[in-house]
Each structure stands twice: as C-alpha cells, then as structure tokens.
Amino acid sequence: MTSISIGTLFSFVPPASAQVIRTCESRNNRRNTCTIPPAARVRLVRQLSNNSCRGNWGYSRNRIWVRNGCRGEFAVTNPRIRRDGRDGRNRRYNR
C-alpha cells in the first residue's frame, strides 16, 4: 500500500518553462522587491518564513514585492512561452 502525504497532494510543481526565484524576502518586516521579466506571471511555490506570506506578497509589471517578514520561493512564467518552448505570439502578422 502506498501512502501519499497531504503536502504531496497540494504541492505545486512549476512548469518546465518556469523560472524559480529561490528567495525573495522581507528583512526586518520591511517591504522588498525582486526583479522579474516584464509581463510574467508569478505563483508562490513555497513559503520559507515563519511569518505568513498570505496577503504579504504580490507582483506587478517587473517586480515581486514582499512585506511583513514574508520569505518564499516563487515560480515565474512568461505567458508568451508555450509549454512546447515556442514563443506563443501570433506569427501571422510577422510575415
């Protein structure tokens, strides 16, 4: 009989096209930012801090922001890159 932990069921595996930012952290409960590619999408993969990251992180244009002691690993994906690794922009206008 195989057992599966709850952590395994709810863990997030970033897609192959994702870049993982190993650590973006708020030091001394101060706001901090980490640079990401423009127009990227971000997901918190793993919280590394004792302080909660819930409501204490987010992203915009080209930065992830963290505050109140949040420290974590973030998966960053470019929406233009498809799962097969090709650029997903519509090529019909570039002929």
Secondary structure, DSSP 8 states (H G I E B T S, - for coil): -----HHHHH-----TT-EEEEEEE-STT--EEEE--TT-EEEEEEE-SSS--TTSEEEETTEEEE-TT-EEEEEEE-TTB-TTSSB-S-GGGG-
